[in-house]
């Protein structure tokens, strides 16, 4: 009993050794974030930074009021939500269905399909932007939010399939057979058993897809010409020319863009860690 307690105590104390190594690295990663926030608090009337350019001499939240006055921030925010939320929902649903088929069904082309999914993940947006642009024009989806939702869904499904399939494969086959013996249909087994058990991996997909849809700059820039449809991520372009003398306002926009992603990460943090470690609940 004493030996077991000693081992458990050693396991609890062991991670503290890594804290001394990871804490400075975490602090180093926080420096750019701190500089973005501090620069957003630099007023136009006194654009002076002190303490090595880390802190504004006269901190003020006036830049946040400026960006709301100069841009329809709320409209851009709604546009971003109308792009991100549907793409996340569609990616999770269709990705999970495909993952269930690849995990449970047996057919000859399974390996080929899985190989194409992996190949699709390595394609950067810049390499397919021209093809996407032409497809959107041919389908009359250019300059529409629906076109962006469909493109982001198509780009996110390969990652979703791979992540969720791994979670489904970790579930014992006895669970599937027990559901069939209890009279459950395959659809019922999928929605009521496999989806809840794969919640950690689904959380990873939600964060991944949200970041891609919310933060992507190139596709909205190319496929949207109507300023009323542009998402929040394109607002910093407003301060590229005539408002270049307002760096505080520019960084205030960047802070506003980052807030929703931080909220999503905090909301699914526990499941996200479990999903990245490959566990199944």
Backbone bond lengths (Angstrom), bond angles and torsions (degrees), N, CA, C in turn:
res aa  C-N    CA-C-N  psi(-1)  N-CA   C-N-CA  omega(-1)  CA-C   N-CA-C  phi
1 X - - - 1.468 - - 1.515 110.77 -
2 X 1.343 114.89 -40.41 1.463 119.81 179.94 1.522 109.72 -67.05
3 X 1.335 116.07 -39.75 1.464 119.96 179.79 1.505 110.98 -64.09
4 X 1.357 117.58 -39.31 1.456 121.52 179.23 1.518 110.96 -65.31
5 X 1.325 117.37 -41.01 1.461 120.95 178.73 1.514 111.14 -65.53
6 X 1.345 116.02 -39.74 1.459 119.94 179.66 1.523 110.76 -63.89
7 X 1.351 115.70 -42.12 1.474 119.52 178.95 1.513 110.96 -63.12
8 X 1.323 116.78 -43.10 1.466 120.78 179.60 1.523 110.85 -63.90
9 X 1.351 116.61 -39.92 1.454 120.40 178.69 1.510 110.51 -64.48
10 X 1.346 116.76 -39.53 1.466 121.08 178.76 1.523 110.60 -63.56
11 X 1.358 116.84 -39.27 1.458 120.39 178.90 1.517 111.72 -65.87
12 X 1.330 117.01 -34.42 1.460 120.34 179.34 1.512 111.89 -72.89
13 X 1.333 117.53 -33.52 1.448 121.00 -177.35 1.524 112.20 -83.98
14 X 1.318 117.31 -24.82 1.461 120.72 -174.75 1.529 113.56 -59.50
15 X 1.357 120.48 -43.28 1.467 118.86 -179.62 1.520 113.95 -61.52
16 X 1.364 117.55 -24.15 1.462 119.65 -179.14 1.517 112.11 -62.07
17 X 1.315 118.12 -25.71 1.462 120.58 178.32 1.523 110.47 -66.41
18 X 1.331 115.97 -36.32 1.454 119.92 179.28 1.519 111.92 -74.32
19 X 1.306 117.48 -23.61 1.463 120.05 -179.80 1.527 111.30 -60.02
20 X 1.324 116.43 -36.73 1.466 119.75 -179.79 1.520 111.56 -67.24
21 X 1.325 117.28 -25.08 1.463 120.94 177.84 1.522 111.08 -87.91
22 X 1.328 116.05 -41.67 1.462 120.38 -175.71 1.529 113.11 -76.92
23 X 1.327 116.98 -29.16 1.472 119.61 -178.01 1.533 112.08 -61.55
24 X 1.352 120.21 -47.97 1.477 118.53 176.76 1.525 113.08 -61.91
25 X 1.346 116.68 -37.10 1.468 119.46 178.66 1.528 110.76 -65.57
26 X 1.334 116.40 -40.76 1.463 120.04 177.52 1.524 110.95 -63.57
27 X 1.341 115.92 -40.91 1.459 119.63 178.05 1.532 111.24 -63.80
28 X 1.340 116.41 -37.31 1.459 120.24 178.36 1.523 111.12 -65.29
29 X 1.333 117.01 -40.12 1.464 120.91 178.18 1.529 111.53 -67.66
30 X 1.320 117.32 -24.93 1.467 120.80 -178.11 1.524 112.63 -79.93
31 X 1.339 117.32 -15.68 1.472 119.76 -177.11 1.528 112.01 -60.75
32 X 1.353 121.08 -49.07 1.469 118.89 178.48 1.522 112.99 -60.87
33 X 1.348 116.87 -38.35 1.462 119.68 178.78 1.513 110.58 -64.08
34 X 1.336 116.18 -42.11 1.459 120.24 178.98 1.530 111.12 -63.90
35 X 1.335 116.96 -38.50 1.463 120.30 -179.81 1.520 111.49 -68.20
36 X 1.343 117.78 -36.65 1.459 120.29 177.18 1.524 110.38 -63.27
37 X 1.344 116.15 -45.94 1.465 119.86 -179.30 1.523 111.17 -66.21
38 X 1.324 116.84 -42.85 1.464 119.63 -178.90 1.524 111.73 -66.93
39 X 1.335 117.48 -37.86 1.461 120.40 178.08 1.522 110.97 -66.97
40 X 1.323 117.26 -33.05 1.466 119.92 177.27 1.523 111.84 -66.23
41 X 1.327 117.00 -18.93 1.472 122.00 178.62 1.519 112.49 -95.50
42 X 1.334 117.00 7.61 1.466 121.04 179.47 1.531 109.76 -85.97
43 X 1.330 119.17 112.65 1.467 121.03 -176.19 1.522 112.39 -72.06
44 X 1.334 115.82 156.39 1.464 121.26 178.76 1.514 110.89 -65.11
45 X 1.333 116.73 -34.41 1.463 120.81 -177.29 1.514 113.19 -70.17
46 X 1.334 117.93 -22.68 1.466 120.78 -179.10 1.523 109.30 -142.77
47 X 1.348 118.14 75.95 1.470 121.62 -178.04 1.522 112.71 -81.00
48 X 1.314 116.23 59.92 1.461 121.59 -177.41 1.518 109.51 -122.31
49 X 1.326 115.91 130.53 1.460 121.97 177.75 1.519 109.50 -108.88
50 X 1.306 116.63 140.24 1.458 122.14 -179.96 1.528 109.25 -120.06
51 X 1.329 115.55 177.82 1.466 121.95 -178.66 1.528 111.39 55.31
52 X 1.312 114.62 52.11 1.451 120.32 177.82 1.510 114.11 72.81
53 X 1.312 117.15 25.98 1.461 121.12 179.42 1.509 113.93 77.91
54 X 1.328 117.55 19.54 1.460 121.02 -177.72 1.525 113.28 -97.36
55 X 1.327 117.75 -27.45 1.467 121.43 -173.18 1.518 109.21 -131.28
56 X 1.357 118.82 133.02 1.470 120.18 175.41 1.523 110.81 -68.87
57 X 1.322 115.17 145.22 1.460 118.82 -178.37 1.520 111.60 -67.42
58 X 1.321 117.05 -34.57 1.469 121.17 178.65 1.527 109.17 -127.54
59 X 1.327 118.04 80.76 1.469 119.88 -176.84 1.525 112.52 -59.13
60 X 1.316 115.14 138.81 1.466 120.82 179.96 1.519 109.64 -155.27
61 X 1.327 115.63 145.81 1.467 121.17 177.94 1.519 111.60 -93.03
62 X 1.333 116.92 16.98 1.467 120.31 -176.45 1.523 112.98 -63.85
63 X 1.338 117.10 -27.61 1.474 119.47 -179.30 1.517 112.24 -63.16
64 X 1.314 117.27 -31.67 1.462 120.25 179.17 1.525 110.68 -69.26
65 X 1.324 116.65 -34.24 1.458 119.75 173.71 1.523 111.92 -69.47
66 X 1.336 116.11 -34.64 1.469 120.65 -179.96 1.521 111.24 -64.86
67 X 1.331 117.00 -45.20 1.473 118.80 -177.10 1.521 110.98 -67.30
68 X 1.317 117.73 -30.75 1.462 119.93 177.04 1.518 111.26 -72.12
69 X 1.330 116.99 -30.36 1.466 120.68 178.24 1.526 112.05 -77.81
70 X 1.310 117.36 -36.00 1.463 120.90 -174.38 1.528 113.28 -88.92
71 X 1.318 118.29 -16.95 1.464 121.16 -177.07 1.528 109.76 -138.07
72 X 1.336 117.10 148.35 1.475 120.32 172.85 1.527 110.04 -78.20
73 X 1.326 115.39 72.25 1.458 120.81 -174.46 1.523 111.43 -57.36
74 X 1.329 116.25 -41.41 1.460 119.19 -177.37 1.526 111.03 -62.85
75 X 1.325 117.75 -40.41 1.461 121.28 179.07 1.526 110.81 -65.58
76 X 1.328 116.84 -43.13 1.462 120.40 177.34 1.529 111.05 -63.78
77 X 1.337 116.32 -36.08 1.460 120.59 178.10 1.530 110.89 -64.97
78 X 1.325 116.09 -43.18 1.466 120.18 177.60 1.523 110.48 -62.39
79 X 1.328 117.07 -41.08 1.471 120.14 178.05 1.528 111.21 -60.35
80 X 1.326 116.07 -42.58 1.467 119.56 179.01 1.528 111.07 -63.57
81 X 1.329 116.39 -39.60 1.463 119.83 178.70 1.529 111.20 -67.50
82 X 1.346 116.37 -37.94 1.465 120.26 179.59 1.529 111.80 -68.31
83 X 1.317 116.60 -20.46 1.469 120.79 175.43 1.526 110.76 -88.80
84 X 1.326 117.08 -45.66 1.460 121.59 -171.41 1.520 112.83 -74.29
85 X 1.324 117.38 -50.25 1.470 120.51 -174.09 1.533 112.04 -60.84
86 X 1.349 119.96 -51.01 1.474 117.97 178.27 1.518 113.81 -62.02
87 X 1.330 117.06 -37.96 1.466 118.51 -179.46 1.525 111.30 -66.11
88 X 1.332 117.40 -36.70 1.465 120.26 177.80 1.526 110.48 -66.73
89 X 1.338 117.14 -46.09 1.462 121.05 -178.89 1.530 110.77 -62.12
90 X 1.325 116.80 -47.39 1.465 120.32 -179.38 1.524 111.86 -64.92
91 X 1.324 116.43 -39.45 1.461 120.04 -179.89 1.520 111.35 -64.61
92 X 1.321 117.30 -43.74 1.468 120.70 179.72 1.525 110.60 -64.72
93 X 1.343 117.92 -45.20 1.467 120.91 -177.02 1.529 111.48 -65.63
94 X 1.337 116.18 -55.22 1.465 119.02 -177.28 1.527 112.09 -70.10
95 X 1.332 116.37 -34.82 1.458 119.15 176.92 1.514 112.05 -65.38
96 X 1.335 117.02 -40.96 1.461 120.34 179.33 1.522 111.13 -68.13
97 X 1.333 117.65 -39.40 1.463 120.09 178.04 1.522 111.08 -62.57
98 X 1.318 116.28 -45.17 1.466 119.64 178.65 1.520 111.34 -65.07
99 X 1.314 116.41 -39.25 1.462 120.56 178.83 1.524 110.99 -63.96
100 X 1.316 116.63 -38.67 1.469 120.47 178.81 1.523 110.63 -64.58
101 X 1.331 116.02 -41.27 1.465 119.80 178.28 1.524 111.21 -64.53
102 X 1.336 116.91 -43.08 1.466 119.84 -179.42 1.523 112.26 -69.98
103 X 1.322 116.87 -26.61 1.459 120.07 -178.51 1.526 112.39 -85.18
104 X 1.330 117.60 -35.03 1.452 120.22 -170.75 1.531 113.97 -107.80
105 X 1.324 118.04 -30.63 1.450 120.24 -176.90 1.527 110.81 -88.67
106 X 1.303 115.84 153.14 1.468 121.79 178.79 1.527 108.89 -116.56
107 X 1.314 115.56 117.88 1.463 120.97 175.39 1.525 108.13 -151.33
108 X 1.310 116.52 157.29 1.457 121.20 -170.32 1.516 113.60 -65.49
109 X 1.312 117.30 -34.78 1.463 120.51 -174.15 1.518 113.05 -86.19
110 X 1.328 118.50 11.30 1.462 120.55 -176.72 1.530 111.44 -59.59
111 X 1.325 117.17 -46.05 1.463 119.92 -179.87 1.517 112.67 -64.66
112 X 1.334 116.51 -36.96 1.471 119.88 178.88 1.519 110.78 -66.12
113 X 1.332 116.62 -43.34 1.469 120.94 179.00 1.519 110.08 -61.64
114 X 1.329 116.77 -44.66 1.460 120.32 -179.51 1.528 110.83 -64.72
115 X 1.325 116.92 -36.20 1.464 120.13 177.67 1.514 112.44 -65.38
116 X 1.337 116.82 -40.78 1.457 120.07 177.10 1.527 111.51 -64.74
117 X 1.314 117.23 -34.65 1.469 120.33 177.77 1.525 110.77 -64.01
118 X 1.315 116.31 -41.70 1.466 119.65 178.63 1.525 110.55 -66.22
119 X 1.330 116.64 -40.14 1.463 119.86 178.12 1.531 111.39 -63.49
120 X 1.325 116.85 -36.62 1.464 120.16 -179.53 1.517 112.00 -65.81
121 X 1.317 117.80 -26.99 1.468 120.77 -178.38 1.520 112.45 -72.12
122 X 1.328 118.27 -25.02 1.460 120.35 -174.22 1.527 112.15 -89.23
123 X 1.327 117.69 -1.91 1.458 120.22 -179.31 1.530 109.79 -83.17
124 X 1.330 118.75 117.14 1.466 120.13 176.32 1.525 111.14 -73.62
125 X 1.314 115.82 155.12 1.463 120.51 -178.48 1.525 111.74 -59.83
126 X 1.325 117.62 -37.52 1.464 120.66 -177.56 1.521 112.56 -61.97
127 X 1.348 116.92 -28.37 1.466 119.73 -177.27 1.520 112.81 -78.67
128 X 1.319 117.85 -18.03 1.469 120.65 -177.23 1.525 112.16 -118.91
129 X 1.325 117.72 6.57 1.465 120.06 -173.70 1.523 111.52 -64.45
130 X 1.336 118.01 -37.25 1.469 120.51 179.95 1.521 110.21 -66.34
131 X 1.337 116.92 -44.77 1.457 120.56 178.52 1.527 111.38 -62.83
132 X 1.325 116.47 -42.08 1.467 120.34 178.38 1.518 110.59 -63.02
133 X 1.320 116.58 -41.22 1.469 121.26 179.09 1.532 110.85 -60.52
134 X 1.316 117.30 -44.74 1.463 120.56 -179.45 1.520 111.92 -68.36
135 X 1.328 116.49 -37.96 1.470 119.94 178.36 1.521 110.92 -65.05
136 X 1.328 116.68 -42.94 1.463 119.78 178.83 1.527 111.29 -62.73
137 X 1.317 116.70 -39.16 1.465 119.37 176.97 1.531 111.27 -66.19
138 X 1.333 117.57 -42.03 1.466 121.00 -178.50 1.521 111.98 -65.54
139 X 1.337 117.10 -31.29 1.463 121.36 -179.19 1.527 112.73 -94.49
140 X 1.330 116.70 7.36 1.474 122.03 -178.75 1.529 111.58 59.85
141 X 1.314 115.89 35.08 1.459 121.75 178.41 1.521 112.53 -110.20
142 X 1.343 116.20 4.41 1.461 119.26 176.60 1.523 109.36 -68.06
143 X 1.311 115.88 140.83 1.460 123.00 -179.88 1.537 111.44 63.47
144 X 1.328 116.34 37.19 1.457 122.29 175.34 1.525 109.28 -133.99
145 X 1.326 116.21 148.22 1.459 120.48 176.61 1.524 110.86 -71.50
146 X 1.332 116.64 -28.97 1.464 120.36 178.54 1.526 110.99 -61.28
147 X 1.323 116.87 -40.21 1.449 120.18 178.40 1.514 112.16 -60.58
148 X 1.338 116.84 -41.70 1.464 120.25 178.16 1.519 110.91 -65.26
149 X 1.323 116.81 -41.56 1.468 120.24 179.74 1.523 110.86 -59.95
150 X 1.320 117.35 -44.62 1.460 121.01 -179.07 1.523 111.94 -66.30
151 X 1.324 116.95 -39.39 1.467 120.00 179.66 1.528 110.40 -66.50
152 X 1.328 117.38 -47.00 1.461 120.07 179.94 1.525 111.30 -63.99
153 X 1.327 117.11 -35.70 1.465 120.13 176.90 1.521 110.86 -63.86
154 X 1.327 116.16 -45.36 1.463 119.99 178.91 1.523 111.69 -62.43
155 X 1.328 116.85 -37.78 1.462 120.28 -179.52 1.525 112.04 -74.62
156 X 1.317 117.66 -26.72 1.459 120.77 -176.80 1.511 114.43 -88.66
157 X 1.326 118.00 -21.86 1.463 121.16 -176.24 1.535 112.58 -60.52
158 X 1.342 121.34 -43.30 1.480 119.03 179.59 1.526 113.60 -55.41
159 X 1.324 116.92 -46.64 1.471 119.71 178.84 1.520 110.54 -63.98
160 X 1.342 116.46 -41.44 1.466 119.74 -179.59 1.523 111.11 -62.86
161 X 1.310 117.09 -41.87 1.469 120.80 -179.32 1.523 110.71 -62.67
162 X 1.315 116.67 -45.21 1.464 120.08 -177.54 1.529 110.98 -65.27
163 X 1.346 117.12 -44.54 1.461 120.46 -178.94 1.524 111.58 -65.75
164 X 1.319 116.89 -49.65 1.460 120.15 -174.48 1.524 110.58 -72.99
165 X 1.330 118.35 -33.57 1.464 120.44 176.92 1.520 110.84 -61.29
166 X 1.321 117.00 -41.18 1.466 119.55 177.76 1.525 111.05 -61.03
167 X 1.339 116.22 -37.79 1.466 119.72 178.03 1.526 110.62 -67.64
168 X 1.325 117.63 -42.12 1.461 121.11 178.62 1.525 111.41 -64.33
169 X 1.325 116.96 -37.47 1.466 120.67 179.97 1.528 111.37 -67.46
170 X 1.335 116.53 -25.80 1.466 119.87 179.64 1.521 112.50 -78.26
171 X 1.330 117.73 -13.99 1.462 121.47 178.30 1.537 108.37 -79.56
172 X 1.327 118.20 129.54 1.475 119.77 -179.31 1.526 111.71 -57.70
173 X 1.318 115.26 141.96 1.453 120.44 178.97 1.522 111.94 -63.04
174 X 1.339 116.34 -23.97 1.465 120.13 177.92 1.525 111.38 -60.94
175 X 1.323 117.30 -29.65 1.461 120.41 178.43 1.512 111.01 -64.99
176 X 1.326 116.32 -42.16 1.456 121.04 178.21 1.526 110.97 -65.97
177 X 1.312 116.55 -44.10 1.462 120.20 -179.34 1.521 111.53 -67.87
178 X 1.323 117.21 -35.49 1.465 119.97 177.45 1.525 111.07 -64.80
179 X 1.320 116.08 -37.02 1.461 119.41 177.00 1.513 111.74 -64.53
180 X 1.317 117.01 -40.44 1.467 120.27 178.01 1.522 111.03 -65.43
181 X 1.338 117.31 -40.29 1.461 120.51 179.28 1.523 111.96 -65.65
182 X 1.323 116.68 -30.84 1.464 120.70 178.46 1.520 112.45 -79.47
183 X 1.326 117.58 0.54 1.450 120.79 177.31 1.511 114.97 90.97
184 X 1.315 117.99 11.51 1.466 120.79 179.85 1.526 109.94 -79.12
185 X 1.300 115.80 141.75 1.459 120.11 172.73 1.523 109.21 -76.04
186 X 1.327 115.50 166.65 1.460 118.72 178.35 1.524 111.51 -63.61
187 X 1.319 117.04 -34.51 1.462 120.37 177.38 1.525 110.57 -65.82
188 X 1.333 116.59 -40.97 1.467 120.23 178.90 1.522 111.01 -65.93
189 X 1.328 116.47 -41.17 1.466 119.96 176.90 1.528 110.23 -60.92
190 X 1.334 116.13 -41.74 1.459 120.58 -178.90 1.525 111.10 -62.92
191 X 1.328 117.34 -51.61 1.466 120.83 -174.10 1.528 113.32 -76.42
192 X 1.332 117.38 -37.32 1.465 120.31 -171.63 1.523 113.91 -95.23
193 X 1.325 118.01 -20.16 1.460 119.96 -176.56 1.528 111.60 -116.08
194 X 1.327 116.05 -56.42 1.461 119.63 -172.41 1.533 112.54 -73.37
195 X 1.317 117.51 -41.62 1.470 119.17 -179.62 1.527 112.72 -62.62
196 X 1.343 119.93 -46.41 1.475 118.78 176.56 1.528 113.37 -62.48
197 X 1.336 116.49 -36.52 1.466 118.78 -179.53 1.528 112.17 -70.39
198 X 1.318 116.93 -25.65 1.467 121.14 -179.19 1.525 111.98 -93.98
199 X 1.319 117.70 17.50 1.458 121.38 -176.86 1.528 113.86 -55.26
200 X 1.342 120.91 -41.90 1.472 119.24 178.23 1.528 113.32 -60.11
201 X 1.333 117.01 -42.95 1.464 119.24 179.16 1.524 111.21 -68.80
202 X 1.321 117.21 -34.79 1.463 120.46 176.73 1.517 110.26 -64.59
203 X 1.336 117.04 -35.64 1.468 120.26 177.18 1.526 110.80 -62.87
204 X 1.333 116.77 -39.05 1.470 120.15 177.04 1.529 110.29 -62.63
205 X 1.325 116.43 -42.63 1.465 120.61 179.09 1.524 110.59 -63.70
206 X 1.323 117.22 -41.20 1.468 120.77 -179.84 1.526 110.84 -60.97
207 X 1.324 116.21 -46.00 1.468 119.37 -179.90 1.518 110.57 -65.83
208 X 1.323 116.91 -45.59 1.470 121.35 -179.46 1.523 111.12 -59.81
209 X 1.322 116.38 -49.53 1.453 120.53 -177.09 1.524 111.57 -68.78
210 X 1.316 117.02 -36.18 1.463 120.37 177.62 1.521 110.99 -63.75
211 X 1.316 117.07 -43.97 1.459 120.37 179.43 1.523 111.42 -64.85
212 X 1.335 117.38 -40.70 1.455 119.50 -179.32 1.525 111.21 -67.10
213 X 1.327 117.13 -44.72 1.462 120.61 -177.26 1.524 111.69 -72.63
214 X 1.313 117.00 -35.63 1.463 120.95 -176.02 1.523 112.29 -79.49
215 X 1.319 116.66 -39.39 1.461 120.37 -171.83 1.520 114.68 -96.32
216 X 1.329 117.95 -10.44 1.463 118.95 -176.88 1.526 110.30 -63.59
217 X 1.316 115.47 133.11 1.465 121.80 -175.84 1.524 112.09 -107.72
218 X 1.316 116.97 -36.97 1.462 120.76 -170.44 1.527 112.72 -69.32
219 X 1.326 117.49 -49.36 1.462 120.21 -175.73 1.536 112.88 -63.06
220 X 1.339 120.26 -47.70 1.469 118.67 176.30 1.525 112.95 -61.74
221 X 1.332 116.53 -35.05 1.456 120.00 -179.91 1.519 111.34 -63.87
222 X 1.334 116.85 -37.35 1.462 121.41 -176.80 1.525 112.17 -84.54
223 X 1.328 117.04 -37.88 1.468 120.41 -169.52 1.519 114.65 -99.35
224 X 1.321 118.68 -1.41 1.466 120.98 178.55 1.528 109.48 -122.56
225 X 1.313 115.94 120.66 1.463 120.95 177.64 1.521 112.36 -106.69
226 X 1.328 117.16 -19.78 1.459 121.80 179.42 1.522 109.22 -84.74
227 X 1.315 117.29 119.78 1.468 121.07 -177.78 1.521 111.99 -63.33
228 X 1.340 117.57 -25.46 1.466 120.65 -179.80 1.518 111.82 -71.12
229 X 1.332 118.23 -16.69 1.463 122.53 -178.93 1.520 112.98 -101.07
230 X 1.302 117.53 -5.71 1.463 120.20 -173.48 1.529 111.15 -70.77
231 X 1.342 116.92 139.38 1.470 120.30 179.10 1.516 111.89 -77.48
232 X 1.309 114.37 175.62 1.456 120.88 -175.74 1.516 112.55 -63.93
233 X 1.334 117.64 -28.85 1.459 120.80 -175.22 1.528 112.22 -67.46
234 X 1.326 118.28 -18.34 1.462 121.32 179.19 1.527 113.13 -90.10
235 X 1.313 117.96 -5.60 1.468 120.80 -179.00 1.531 112.32 -62.36
236 X 1.349 120.37 -37.27 1.475 118.73 178.18 1.518 114.42 -55.50
237 X 1.335 119.11 -21.81 1.463 120.63 177.11 1.530 111.38 -63.07
238 X 1.323 116.44 -22.96 1.465 120.52 178.73 1.519 110.85 -60.72
239 X 1.311 116.46 -30.32 1.477 121.08 -175.33 1.520 111.79 -101.22
240 X 1.321 115.87 20.69 1.459 120.27 -179.85 1.519 111.54 -80.10
241 X 1.329 118.34 -32.61 1.457 120.85 -173.99 1.509 113.41 -118.87
242 X 1.327 116.18 -86.63 1.458 120.27 -171.89 1.524 112.25 -64.98
243 X 1.335 117.29 -28.96 1.464 120.05 -178.99 1.521 111.97 -102.07
244 X 1.304 116.25 23.61 1.458 120.09 -177.94 1.525 111.72 -64.89
245 X 1.337 117.65 -20.87 1.461 121.44 179.61 1.528 112.09 -78.06
246 X 1.344 117.48 5.54 1.458 121.11 -179.87 1.535 109.97 -120.56
247 X 1.306 117.68 68.30 1.473 119.02 178.73 1.517 112.47 -63.16
248 X 1.325 117.08 -29.14 1.461 119.82 177.88 1.513 111.63 -62.21
249 X 1.330 117.30 -41.15 1.465 120.76 178.08 1.521 110.92 -66.88
250 X 1.330 116.51 -38.21 1.462 120.28 178.27 1.523 110.89 -60.15
251 X 1.315 117.25 -46.59 1.459 120.44 -178.97 1.523 111.17 -73.27
252 X 1.317 118.08 -25.82 1.465 119.96 174.18 1.522 110.92 -64.83
253 X 1.337 116.37 -38.56 1.467 120.09 175.79 1.527 110.17 -63.38
254 X 1.321 117.21 -41.70 1.460 120.52 -179.90 1.529 111.35 -62.69
255 X 1.323 116.63 -36.71 1.462 120.08 177.36 1.526 110.39 -65.71
256 X 1.323 117.07 -43.50 1.461 121.11 179.24 1.523 110.71 -62.70
257 X 1.331 117.15 -39.43 1.463 120.81 178.48 1.529 111.18 -63.49
258 X 1.323 117.15 -34.72 1.465 121.22 -174.54 1.524 113.32 -78.96
259 X 1.316 118.21 -24.12 1.473 121.04 -173.07 1.525 112.80 -58.45
260 X 1.336 121.22 -49.12 1.479 119.20 -178.85 1.520 113.67 -58.91
261 X 1.327 118.12 -37.87 1.459 119.82 -179.86 1.530 111.18 -68.11
262 X 1.324 117.04 -35.63 1.464 120.13 176.81 1.525 109.96 -65.49
263 X 1.325 117.02 -40.85 1.468 121.31 178.95 1.527 110.75 -62.53
264 X 1.336 116.99 -44.48 1.472 120.72 179.37 1.524 110.70 -62.91
265 X 1.327 116.81 -42.51 1.465 120.28 179.96 1.529 110.83 -62.17
266 X 1.332 117.23 -44.26 1.463 120.16 179.84 1.525 111.39 -66.17
267 X 1.342 116.85 -32.79 1.464 120.24 -177.60 1.528 111.68 -70.04
268 X 1.321 117.45 -34.32 1.477 120.75 -175.78 1.522 111.31 -114.61
269 X 1.321 117.67 21.32 1.458 120.79 -172.73 1.527 112.26 -59.56
270 X 1.322 117.33 -44.85 1.461 120.37 -177.20 1.522 110.71 -64.15
271 X 1.326 116.86 -49.40 1.463 120.11 179.11 1.516 111.66 -65.91
272 X 1.345 116.60 -30.82 1.457 120.27 -179.99 1.521 110.71 -64.90
273 X 1.316 116.98 -44.64 1.455 120.56 179.83 1.529 109.97 -63.66
274 X 1.327 116.84 -42.87 1.472 120.27 179.14 1.533 111.00 -64.35
275 X 1.343 116.24 -38.83 1.457 119.89 -179.92 1.511 112.61 -66.76
276 X 1.330 116.91 -40.03 1.464 120.19 178.63 1.518 112.16 -68.31
277 X 1.343 116.16 -27.90 1.464 119.42 178.54 1.518 112.42 -85.39
278 X 1.350 116.08 -4.07 1.459 120.35 175.44 1.512 114.68 83.92
279 X 1.338 118.14 15.55 1.456 119.69 -179.11 1.521 111.26 -83.84
280 X 1.319 115.18 159.31 1.466 122.23 178.33 1.510 108.38 -125.48
281 X 1.327 116.06 130.90 1.454 120.26 179.81 1.527 110.22 -93.96
